[in-house]
Amino acid sequence: MNHGWEQEHLDQAYRHIAELKAHIVRQRVLLKDALDTGQASELAESMLHALEGSLRIFEKHRQLILEQLRQTERADRFYHQ
């Protein structure tokens, strides 16, 4: 895998994670507002769970990219000694 390509994907994963975290914060506020005002909260809660699940997936994806980068860097050091 190309190091530049891996770094680009890592940067993208970090952006997605940051965006998801911001969405989760907003969704928690919406859920709290629904609960505080006695409104139906099932949809807000379901969306929160979906966002949290997506966050876990992107965090795992980021970890895979980081592992790939480490392997590539080790291989580069080995072949360029």
Buried (B, 14 or more C-beta within 10 A) or exposed (E): EEEEEBEEBBEBBEEBBEEBBEBBEEBBEBBEEBEEEEEEBEEBBEBBEEBBEBBEEBEEBBEEBEEBBEEBEEEEEEEEE
